[in-house]
Amino acid sequence: MEVTKVLDAKGLACPMPIVKTKKAINELEAGQILEIHTTDKGAKNDLAAWAKSGGHELLNHEEEGSVLKFWIKKG
């Protein structure tokens, strides 16, 4: 998987990870991949729902300790 951009949203509380993700994805071309790192536990549901509603694809997510990582492909 070729990541185009990495967004560090660690330490930010809802809704800031979504706000930052939206801004970052707007800078990408369709088909490019954004990797997001966050510590907000609510981001798991929020990012999945946001990606779907925006026509983007949540490719994968995983937890590394307290950090949640997401990969979203721009639609």
Protein Blocks (a to p, Z undefined) as FASTA:
>chain_A
ZZfbdcdfehiacfklmmmmmmmmmmpcehiacddddfbfklmmmmmmmmmmnopacfbd
cdehjaccdddddZZ
